[in-house]
Each structure stands twice: as C-alpha cells, then as structure tokens.
Amino acid sequence: MDYTDIRYEVADRIATITIDREKRLNAFRGRTVEELLHAFRAAWADDDVGAVIFTGAGNKAFCVGGDQKEFVETGSYGLSQNGRWEIEDLHVAIRSIPKPVIAAVNGFAIGGGNVLAAVCDVAIAAEHARFGQVGPRVGSFDAGWGTHLTRLIGERRAREMWFFCRQYTATEVERWGLVNKVVPGDSLMAEATAWARETVALSPTALKFLKCAFNLETGGLGAQALFADAGLQLYLESPECQEGRVAFAEKRAPDFAARRKG
Ligand SMILES: CC(C)(COP(=O)(O)OP(=O)(O)OC[C@H]1O[C@@H](n2cnc3c(N)ncnc32)[C@H](O)[C@@H]1OP(=O)(O)O)[C@@H](O)C(=O)NCCC(=O)NCCSC(=O)CCC(=O)c1ccccc1C(=O)O
C-alpha cells in the first residue's frame, strides 16, 4: 500500500509510525486510519520489529482526532479504500500487536488523538504537549476505547476529561498516570528511541505473553483468542504437536507417551 497520510520506517528493530498531516495537526481521515492499520499490521508481521514508536509529524501535534474539515466538506471522515471507517479496528490493532507500542506525544493529543495515545502501551510526552477530549463540544463521542481512560487515570478524572472538554498539560497528566514520562520537546524522539531499544533487547516471547495477558482484562474473547493463539504458536513448534501431525501423515495412532508431564 502506498502511504500518503503516514510514514513507516524501520531501523534497529524499531518501527516508527508517524501521522504525516502536519497542516491539519495530524488529524485523521478514513485514509489515514486505513494506512495506520496497515502499518501496525506490517510491524506485527515483521519478526525483525520488536517495538513500535507512534508519533505525529512536526512539533505542534501528536494527533487532534478526526479531520473536522474533511467532515464538513464531504459529510464524513472520508472512507478508506475498502469502504470502511476503521478507527475501532485501529484501536484494537494497537492493543493487540504483541509488541510494546510507545506513544511519543509531540504536541496536542486531542479528541480521537488523546484516545490513540491512551491505547498505546506507554506514553512519553513533550513538555509542551496538551491533552484533552472535545467530543461533546464538537459533536462526537468515543464510548468505546474512549472510556479506557478510566483505567489509566481513574473514574473522576476520566469523567472530568470527557464532561468538561478542558485541556491539560503534560505535567498534569503525568501526575495522573496518563503518560509515563515528560521530557523537553527536542529530546522526545531520542527518549522514545531509548525506551524502544531497551525493550527490543528483552525476550520477545515474554513480552508477547505479557501484553496478551494485560489485554485479557480489557479485550474480552478477542483478547483471549490472541492469548490462546500465542500459546498455540509455541505448541505448534513442540515435538508433542509434531508427533500428532506426523502420526496423521503416517496413518498411525499418535504416541504421546514420551510427552506426558505436568
Ligand atoms: C488542537 C487545537 C486546540 C489547536 O489550536 P491552535 O493552536 O489555535 O491551532 P489551530 O489554528 O486551531 O489549528 C491549526 C490548523 O489545523 C487545523 N485543525 C485543527 N484541528 C483539526 C481537526 N480536528 N481537523 C481538521 N483540521 C484541524 C485548523 O483548522 C488549522 O488550520 P488552518 O488552515 O490554519 O485554519 C485546535 O485546533 C482544536 O481544537 N482543534 C479541533 C480538535 C477537534 O475538534 N478534534 C476532533 C474531535 S472528534 C474526534 O476526534 C472523532 C473521533 C472519532 O472519529 C471516533 C473515535 C472512536 C469512535 C468513533 C469515532 C467517530 O466516528 O467519530
């Protein structure tokens, strides 16, 4: 897929996904969401990628949510090539990719942009970043992953964010637990890269199972299926599993006797 709205780069086992719509403060439209989904899936499929940094172009905004101008001009956020508006699929993909996703919040994280940062595994913010929900002011709401804020910052603050549509500084939301660390803007990407380097040196299978396990609480049967699949992939590589397949091909009864343990 040719990307027009995002950039996708891989270096040193780290994929960096950048929303590249600086003139609209990295607001997303249908095409942006489709490309982001494609890029996260590419990072998922690439065994050489151990972590993802998610950021926005320029130094003013991470992402300010849905492209309101596109909506006013065309009556929708603009459909993707496949005809679907896939923002929920994108949230699920960021949650599900079995590798740490680090949000590098380089400015405004507003509306759907705040939600995108919130669904990442960890978030590092530039000192000048600003956070907030604006849906009830501009005619939108995310009653899905938008309410995940409750788990990160508690119910009082999550409701405050949604019900009052204020903006909050990076330092404030760091205190609340919405971001892990605040750094000067000019060292944001260096800091995010250092975090990514640290995690790509760790056991990928341990990280995969941990992310799957964290997701069990929030992801329902879909998360359980991913957890089960991670286990299945290990089982598929085991001599026990191979005995089942080989026995089938050789038209004999499988002999699991040597594998009985635990
Ligand atoms: C972020 C601001 C507070 C920044 O203010 P300021 O520094 O003064 O800059 P501006 O001059 O306002 O902006 C510069 C430039 O960018 C354009 N722009 C800003 N925001 C957007 C936007 N969202 N879409 C399109 N363009 C934008 C702005 O017009 C300027 O352009 P010029 O050509 O220079 O005039 C401030 O910009 C601000 O408040 N922005 C609006 C934020 C907003 O309303 N975001 C949308 C929230 S709703 C949302 O995100 C939908 C989520 C969603 O889609 C969804 C999610 C989950 C389930 C379902 C859905 C769903 O289907 O809706």
The ligand as an SDF file (V2000), in Angstrom:
LIG
                    3D

 63 66  0  0  0  0  0  0  0  0999 V2000
   -5.9400   21.4520   18.7460 C   0  0  0  0  0  0  0  0  0  0  0  0
   -6.3340   22.9210   18.8360 C   0  0  0  0  0  0  0  0  0  0  0  0
   -6.7090   23.2730   20.2570 C   0  0  0  0  0  0  0  0  0  0  0  0
   -5.1090   23.7730   18.4210 C   0  0  0  0  0  0  0  0  0  0  0  0
   -5.4550   25.1330   18.4100 O   0  0  0  0  0  0  0  0  0  0  0  0
   -4.4740   26.1880   17.7120 P   0  0  0  0  0  0  0  0  0  0  0  0
   -3.0910   26.0530   18.2590 O   0  0  0  0  0  0  0  0  0  0  0  0
   -5.1230   27.5190   17.8300 O   0  0  0  0  0  0  0  0  0  0  0  0
   -4.3610   25.7290   16.1690 O   0  0  0  0  0  0  0  0  0  0  0  0
   -5.4690   25.9120   15.0630 P   0  0  0  0  0  0  0  0  0  0  0  0
   -5.2240   27.1900   14.3380 O   0  0  0  0  0  0  0  0  0  0  0  0
   -6.8250   25.7000   15.6170 O   0  0  0  0  0  0  0  0  0  0  0  0
   -5.1370   24.6740   14.0930 O   0  0  0  0  0  0  0  0  0  0  0  0
   -4.1120   24.7210   13.0910 C   0  0  0  0  0  0  0  0  0  0  0  0
   -4.6820   24.2010   11.7970 C   0  0  0  0  0  0  0  0  0  0  0  0
   -5.0900   22.8400   11.9910 O   0  0  0  0  0  0  0  0  0  0  0  0
   -6.4630   22.6890   11.6600 C   0  0  0  0  0  0  0  0  0  0  0  0
   -7.0870   21.6930   12.5180 N   0  0  0  0  0  0  0  0  0  0  0  0
   -7.0060   21.6000   13.8540 C   0  0  0  0  0  0  0  0  0  0  0  0
   -7.7270   20.5810   14.3090 N   0  0  0  0  0  0  0  0  0  0  0  0
   -8.2550   19.9720   13.2110 C   0  0  0  0  0  0  0  0  0  0  0  0
   -9.1160   18.8590   13.0060 C   0  0  0  0  0  0  0  0  0  0  0  0
   -9.5210   18.0840   14.0450 N   0  0  0  0  0  0  0  0  0  0  0  0
   -9.4690   18.5490   11.7610 N   0  0  0  0  0  0  0  0  0  0  0  0
   -9.0450   19.2840   10.7060 C   0  0  0  0  0  0  0  0  0  0  0  0
   -8.2370   20.3430   10.8300 N   0  0  0  0  0  0  0  0  0  0  0  0
   -7.8510   20.6920   12.0600 C   0  0  0  0  0  0  0  0  0  0  0  0
   -7.0440   24.0720   11.9330 C   0  0  0  0  0  0  0  0  0  0  0  0
   -8.2530   24.2510   11.2450 O   0  0  0  0  0  0  0  0  0  0  0  0
   -5.9260   24.9630   11.4120 C   0  0  0  0  0  0  0  0  0  0  0  0
   -5.9530   25.0180   10.0100 O   0  0  0  0  0  0  0  0  0  0  0  0
   -5.8950   26.4340    9.2400 P   0  0  0  0  0  0  0  0  0  0  0  0
   -5.9470   26.0580    7.7900 O   0  0  0  0  0  0  0  0  0  0  0  0
   -4.5830   27.0420    9.6610 O   0  0  0  0  0  0  0  0  0  0  0  0
   -7.0670   27.2160    9.7090 O   0  0  0  0  0  0  0  0  0  0  0  0
   -7.4860   23.2610   17.8950 C   0  0  0  0  0  0  0  0  0  0  0  0
   -7.0010   23.1750   16.5680 O   0  0  0  0  0  0  0  0  0  0  0  0
   -8.6560   22.3700   18.0290 C   0  0  0  0  0  0  0  0  0  0  0  0
   -9.4050   22.4450   18.9970 O   0  0  0  0  0  0  0  0  0  0  0  0
   -8.8670   21.5260   17.0210 N   0  0  0  0  0  0  0  0  0  0  0  0
  -10.1040   20.7260   16.8790 C   0  0  0  0  0  0  0  0  0  0  0  0
   -9.9620   19.4270   17.6050 C   0  0  0  0  0  0  0  0  0  0  0  0
  -11.1560   18.5650   17.2810 C   0  0  0  0  0  0  0  0  0  0  0  0
  -12.2730   19.0240   17.2190 O   0  0  0  0  0  0  0  0  0  0  0  0
  -10.9060   17.2760   17.0350 N   0  0  0  0  0  0  0  0  0  0  0  0
  -11.9220   16.3270   16.6390 C   0  0  0  0  0  0  0  0  0  0  0  0
  -12.5000   15.6830   17.8700 C   0  0  0  0  0  0  0  0  0  0  0  0
  -13.7370   14.4990   17.4640 S   0  0  0  0  0  0  0  0  0  0  0  0
  -12.8260   13.1350   17.0800 C   0  0  0  0  0  0  0  0  0  0  0  0
  -11.6590   13.0530   17.2670 O   0  0  0  0  0  0  0  0  0  0  0  0
  -13.5640   11.9900   16.4480 C   0  0  0  0  0  0  0  0  0  0  0  0
  -13.0660   10.6510   16.9420 C   0  0  0  0  0  0  0  0  0  0  0  0
  -13.5770    9.5790   16.0690 C   0  0  0  0  0  0  0  0  0  0  0  0
  -13.5060    9.7560   14.9050 O   0  0  0  0  0  0  0  0  0  0  0  0
  -14.1770    8.3550   16.6270 C   0  0  0  0  0  0  0  0  0  0  0  0
  -13.4590    7.6360   17.5450 C   0  0  0  0  0  0  0  0  0  0  0  0
  -13.9780    6.4590   18.0650 C   0  0  0  0  0  0  0  0  0  0  0  0
  -15.2230    6.0290   17.6920 C   0  0  0  0  0  0  0  0  0  0  0  0
  -15.9530    6.7220   16.7300 C   0  0  0  0  0  0  0  0  0  0  0  0
  -15.4260    7.9060   16.1990 C   0  0  0  0  0  0  0  0  0  0  0  0
  -16.2210    8.6390   15.1880 C   0  0  0  0  0  0  0  0  0  0  0  0
  -16.6630    8.0160   14.2000 O   0  0  0  0  0  0  0  0  0  0  0  0
  -16.4260    9.8660   15.3910 O   0  0  0  0  0  0  0  0  0  0  0  0
  1  2  1  0
  2  3  1  0
  2  4  1  0
  2 36  1  0
  4  5  1  0
  5  6  1  0
  6  7  2  0
  6  8  1  0
  6  9  1  0
  9 10  1  0
 10 11  2  0
 10 12  1  0
 10 13  1  0
 13 14  1  0
 14 15  1  0
 15 16  1  0
 15 30  1  0
 16 17  1  0
 17 18  1  0
 17 28  1  0
 18 19  1  0
 18 27  1  0
 19 20  2  0
 20 21  1  0
 21 22  1  0
 21 27  2  0
 22 23  1  0
 22 24  2  0
 24 25  1  0
 25 26  2  0
 26 27  1  0
 28 29  1  0
 28 30  1  0
 30 31  1  0
 31 32  1  0
 32 33  2  0
 32 34  1  0
 32 35  1  0
 36 37  1  0
 36 38  1  0
 38 39  2  0
 38 40  1  0
 40 41  1  0
 41 42  1  0
 42 43  1  0
 43 44  2  0
 43 45  1  0
 45 46  1  0
 46 47  1  0
 47 48  1  0
 48 49  1  0
 49 50  2  0
 49 51  1  0
 51 52  1  0
 52 53  1  0
 53 54  2  0
 53 55  1  0
 55 56  1  0
 55 60  2  0
 56 57  2  0
 57 58  1  0
 58 59  2  0
 59 60  1  0
 60 61  1  0
 61 62  2  0
 61 63  1  0
M  END
$$$$
